[in-house]
Amino acid sequence: MISEASKLRIVIKIGSSSLTSLHGEISRKKLERLVDEIVQLKDAGHEVLLVSSGAVAAGYRKLGFLERPDKLPEKQAAASIGQGLLMEAYSELFLSHGYVASQILITRSDFSDENRYLNVRNTLNVLLERGIIPIVNENDTVTVDRLKFGDNDTLSAKVAGLIGAAQLMILSDIEGLYDDDPRKNEHAKLLEKVHVITPQIEAAAGEPGSSVGTGGMKSKIDAVKIAMASGLKTFLGKAGVPNILIEAIQGKAKGTYFEPKDEVVNLTQKKQWIAFHSGPKGVIVVNKHGRDEIVKEKKSLCLSGVTQIEGTFEQGAVVKIMDNNHISIGLGVSKYSSEQLETMDYKRGNQIVDYDDLVCQLGVSLPVGV
């Protein structure tokens, strides 16, 4: 049983290999097992959003392919078939327990535009507050590579931050994060708790992706970085293990628990959008004085700290801020267009990026703009 003392908003990500059979088709048994556990969470009063892979994997055989296709049009055609099959199965199973599921298909451009980003958040909030189980996936049928999130690990972390979730659970075909590749090193140890993503952890992250999925351990670590920067706890465990979700809520499941330290910066909704979704339109290069003002003194960026403007951008655009060695400092919202900045006197002290609209990479130790 799950304690009802603490009702949580939970995002669950499930990988393709955890939903499909060896033949590449939807596994009814795997879906039933997942739905049964989500229903237990719902019965306890928790709000649950599911980020589900599996559309391409579920559809490519129905399209006549024996193996997962590599070409984009073929993958998109397979997704158009598989997404319907996946949602039909989910809807039927959840309805049998008295719950309604909804489908949300998004692209990266839905997040890069602030108005659309806020609209997605508002829609998801209404669904969750009304007891609906949103099932989110990237819109693979129309998305081109330059507009893709890349994998559903990253998508799940961004959605978790968007809706202010308390916990992100990533289920895959691996038991958690190891200090080395367990397939190559039988002495590799499972890391049960992680508070900081160190360079050593990143180096240990291999690429154990399956033939029906797109994400490996590196993509999961990138997702965890986003979640931790947003102040979210994340659990990484193996799908199909009995009661994995219920035990993960209780901190008893086998896997890796990522818990940000108290001093880790908890980005506001606005800064989450700037850091992870906006997509910088240009570059502002700053001198040592400008860098120190942002990083050490935590002040706004003034024109006197600027040495160069790169690219073309409008007033209010998000720009990348770099030092003279082209080392990234962070992202911020520019008060002026690139054309205006080029005509202004760099010796003047005009504020061009307010500190409230700036995300300092060095301050939060994450890859800004993931």
C-alpha positions in Angstrom: 0.0 0.0 0.0 1.0 3.6 -0.6 0.8 6.2 2.1 -1.7 9.0 1.4 0.1 11.3 3.8 2.0 13.0 0.9 0.3 13.5 -2.4 2.8 14.1 -5.2 2.9 15.2 -8.8 4.9 12.5 -10.6 6.3 12.2 -14.1 7.0 8.7 -15.3 9.1 8.0 -18.4 9.0 4.6 -20.0 11.4 3.5 -22.8 10.6 1.7 -26.0 12.2 -1.5 -25.1 10.2 -1.6 -21.9 6.9 -1.5 -23.9 7.5 -3.7 -26.9 8.0 -7.4 -27.5 11.1 -9.0 -29.1 9.3 -8.7 -32.4 9.0 -5.0 -32.0 5.3 -4.9 -31.3 3.4 -3.6 -28.3 3.5 -6.0 -25.4 0.1 -6.2 -23.8 1.6 -7.8 -20.7 4.1 -5.0 -20.2 1.5 -2.3 -20.7 -0.9 -4.0 -18.2 1.9 -4.2 -15.6 2.8 -0.5 -16.0 -0.8 0.6 -16.0 -1.6 -1.4 -12.9 1.2 0.4 -11.0 0.2 3.8 -12.2 -3.4 3.1 -11.1 -2.1 2.3 -7.6 -0.4 5.7 -7.6 -3.6 7.4 -8.8 -5.7 5.5 -6.2 -3.5 6.9 -3.5 -4.2 10.5 -4.7 -1.0 11.2 -6.7 -1.1 13.1 -9.9 0.7 11.2 -12.7 1.9 12.2 -16.1 3.4 9.5 -18.4 6.0 10.2 -21.0 5.8 7.2 -23.2 8.1 6.0 -26.0 7.2 3.2 -28.3 5.4 4.8 -31.2 7.9 4.0 -33.9 8.8 0.6 -32.3 5.1 -0.3 -32.2 4.3 0.8 -35.8 7.2 -0.2 -38.0 6.2 -3.8 -38.5 2.6 -2.8 -39.3 4.2 -0.7 -42.1 5.8 -3.8 -43.5 9.4 -3.4 -42.2 11.2 -6.3 -40.5 13.6 -4.0 -38.7 13.3 -0.5 -37.3 13.7 1.9 -40.3 16.5 4.5 -40.4 15.1 7.0 -42.8 13.1 9.9 -41.3 10.0 9.6 -43.5 9.8 5.9 -42.8 10.1 6.5 -39.0 7.5 9.2 -39.1 5.1 6.9 -41.0 5.7 4.1 -38.5 5.1 6.6 -35.7 1.8 7.6 -37.2 0.6 4.0 -37.0 2.3 3.1 -33.7 1.1 6.2 -31.8 -2.5 5.3 -32.4 -2.0 1.7 -31.4 -0.2 2.8 -28.2 -2.9 5.3 -27.2 -5.7 2.9 -27.9 -4.1 0.3 -25.6 -3.4 2.8 -22.9 -6.9 4.3 -23.0 -8.6 0.9 -22.8 -6.5 -0.2 -19.9 -6.9 3.0 -17.9 -10.6 3.1 -18.5 -11.0 -0.4 -17.2 -9.8 1.1 -13.8 -12.0 4.2 -14.1 -9.3 6.6 -15.2 -9.2 8.7 -18.4 -6.0 9.2 -20.4 -5.2 12.0 -22.7 -2.7 12.4 -25.5 -0.2 15.3 -25.8 2.1 15.4 -28.8 4.6 18.2 -28.8 7.7 19.3 -30.6 10.7 21.3 -29.4 9.3 24.4 -31.0 6.3 24.2 -28.6 8.9 24.8 -25.8 11.1 27.4 -27.6 8.3 29.9 -28.0 7.5 31.2 -24.5 3.7 31.7 -25.2 3.3 28.2 -26.5 5.4 26.9 -23.6 3.1 28.5 -21.1 0.0 27.2 -23.0 1.4 23.6 -22.8 1.9 24.1 -19.0 -1.7 25.5 -18.5 -3.2 22.6 -20.5 -1.3 20.0 -18.5 -2.2 21.6 -15.2 -5.9 21.5 -16.1 -5.6 17.8 -17.0 -3.7 16.8 -13.9 -6.0 18.8 -11.6 -9.0 17.1 -13.1 -7.6 13.6 -12.5 -6.7 12.9 -16.1 -3.5 10.9 -16.9 -1.7 12.9 -19.7 0.4 10.7 -22.0 3.1 12.8 -23.6 5.3 11.9 -26.5 7.3 13.9 -29.1 5.3 14.4 -32.3 7.5 12.1 -34.3 5.2 12.1 -37.3 6.1 15.7 -38.3 9.2 16.6 -36.3 12.4 17.2 -38.3 15.8 16.7 -36.7 16.5 20.3 -35.9 13.3 20.5 -34.0 13.6 17.3 -32.0 14.2 17.0 -28.3 16.5 14.1 -29.2 15.0 11.5 -26.8 12.2 11.1 -24.3 14.6 11.2 -21.4 15.2 14.9 -22.1 11.6 15.5 -22.9 10.5 13.9 -19.6 12.8 16.1 -17.5 11.7 19.3 -19.3 8.0 18.4 -18.8 8.6 17.6 -15.1 10.1 21.1 -14.7 7.3 22.6 -16.7 4.6 21.3 -14.5 6.5 21.6 -11.2 6.6 17.9 -10.5 7.9 16.6 -7.2 9.6 13.6 -8.7 10.7 12.2 -12.1 10.9 8.4 -12.6 12.8 7.1 -15.6 12.2 3.4 -16.3 14.3 1.6 -18.9 16.1 -1.7 -19.5 18.9 -0.9 -17.0 18.8 -1.0 -13.2 20.3 2.4 -12.6 23.6 4.2 -12.8 26.8 2.2 -12.3 30.3 3.5 -11.7 31.3 1.6 -14.9 29.7 -0.3 -17.7 28.3 -3.5 -16.0 28.3 -5.3 -19.4 32.0 -5.0 -19.6 33.0 -4.9 -15.9 31.4 -7.5 -13.6 32.6 -5.6 -10.6 30.8 -2.4 -11.6 28.8 -1.0 -8.6 25.3 0.4 -8.7 25.3 4.0 -7.4 22.3 4.1 -5.1 22.3 7.8 -4.3 23.7 10.7 -6.2 23.6 14.4 -5.2 25.9 15.9 -7.8 26.6 14.9 -11.4 30.4 14.9 -11.4 32.7 14.6 -14.4 33.5 11.1 -13.2 29.8 10.2 -13.4 29.5 11.6 -16.9 32.6 9.7 -18.0 31.1 6.5 -16.7 27.8 7.0 -18.6 28.0 4.7 -21.6 25.5 4.3 -24.4 23.5 1.1 -23.7 20.6 2.0 -25.9 18.4 -0.8 -27.4 17.6 -1.5 -31.0 14.1 0.0 -30.5 15.0 3.1 -28.5 16.9 6.3 -29.0 18.3 7.1 -25.5 21.3 5.7 -23.7 22.8 6.4 -20.3 24.2 9.7 -21.4 20.8 11.0 -22.4 19.5 10.0 -18.9 22.3 11.8 -17.2 21.5 14.9 -19.3 17.9 14.6 -18.3 18.9 14.2 -14.6 20.9 17.4 -14.9 17.9 19.3 -16.0 15.7 17.8 -13.3 18.2 18.5 -10.5 18.7 22.1 -11.7 14.9 22.5 -11.4 15.1 21.1 -7.8 13.5 17.8 -8.7 14.3 14.3 -7.4 14.8 11.6 -10.0 14.7 7.9 -9.8 16.3 5.6 -12.5 15.3 2.0 -12.4 14.5 -1.1 -14.4 11.1 -1.4 -16.0 9.2 -4.6 -15.4 10.4 -5.2 -11.8 7.3 -5.9 -9.7 6.2 -2.8 -7.7 9.0 -0.7 -9.0 7.0 2.6 -9.0 5.4 2.0 -5.6 8.7 1.1 -4.0 10.5 4.0 -5.7 8.1 6.4 -4.1 8.9 4.9 -0.7 12.7 4.9 -1.5 12.9 1.2 -1.3 13.3 0.2 -5.0 16.5 -1.0 -6.5 18.0 1.8 -8.7 19.6 5.2 -8.4 18.1 8.1 -6.6 19.2 11.5 -7.7 18.6 14.1 -5.0 19.9 17.7 -5.5 21.6 19.2 -2.5 19.9 22.0 -0.7 22.3 24.6 -2.0 21.7 23.6 -5.6 20.0 26.4 -7.5 16.3 25.8 -7.9 15.5 27.6 -11.2 12.3 29.6 -11.4 9.8 28.7 -14.2 11.1 31.7 -16.2 14.7 30.7 -15.8 13.9 27.1 -16.7 12.5 28.3 -20.0 15.6 30.5 -20.6 18.0 27.7 -19.7 16.5 24.7 -21.4 13.9 25.7 -24.0 14.4 29.1 -25.5 17.2 28.4 -28.0 19.7 31.4 -28.1 19.4 33.7 -31.1 22.8 35.3 -30.8 26.0 35.8 -28.7 27.2 38.6 -26.5 30.9 38.4 -25.7 31.9 40.1 -22.4 35.2 41.1 -20.8 36.5 40.1 -17.4 34.6 42.9 -15.7 31.3 41.7 -17.3 32.0 38.1 -16.4 32.7 39.0 -12.8 29.6 41.1 -12.5 27.5 38.2 -13.6 29.2 35.2 -11.9 30.7 36.7 -8.7 28.7 39.8 -8.0 25.4 38.4 -9.3 24.5 41.6 -11.0 22.9 42.5 -14.3 25.0 42.7 -17.4 25.9 46.2 -18.4 27.0 47.5 -21.8 30.4 48.5 -20.3 31.2 44.8 -19.9 30.5 43.9 -23.6 33.2 43.6 -26.2 31.4 42.0 -29.1 28.0 41.2 -30.5 27.6 38.1 -32.7 24.5 37.2 -34.8 21.3 39.0 -35.5 18.5 39.0 -32.8 15.5 41.1 -31.8 14.8 43.0 -28.7 13.7 40.5 -26.0 15.5 37.6 -27.6 17.5 35.1 -25.5 21.2 35.3 -26.2 24.2 33.3 -25.1 26.8 35.1 -23.0 30.4 34.2 -23.4 33.8 35.5 -22.2 36.6 36.6 -24.5 37.9 33.0 -24.6 34.5 31.9 -25.9 33.7 30.0 -22.7 30.0 29.9 -22.1 28.8 31.9 -19.0 25.1 31.6 -19.4 22.0 32.8 -21.1 19.9 35.9 -20.8 17.1 38.0 -22.3 18.5 41.1 -24.1 16.8 44.4 -23.6 18.0 45.5 -27.0 18.2 44.1 -30.5 21.6 43.3 -32.0 21.2 46.3 -34.3 20.6 48.6 -31.4 23.6 47.2 -29.4 25.9 47.7 -32.4 25.1 51.4 -32.5 25.5 52.0 -28.8 28.6 53.2 -27.0 30.2 50.2 -25.2 31.6 52.6 -22.6 28.1 53.5 -21.3 26.7 51.7 -18.3 23.3 50.8 -19.7 21.8 47.5 -18.3 21.3 45.2 -21.3 20.4 42.0 -19.4 18.6 42.1 -16.0 19.9 39.5 -13.5 16.4 38.2 -13.0 16.4 37.3 -16.7 19.8 35.6 -16.7 20.8 32.1 -16.0 24.5 31.7 -15.1 26.0 28.4 -16.2 28.8 28.5 -13.8 26.4 29.2 -10.9 24.3 26.1 -11.4 26.9 23.7 -12.9 24.8 22.5 -15.8 24.9 22.6 -19.6 22.7 25.7 -20.2 20.6 25.4 -23.3 20.3 21.6 -23.3 
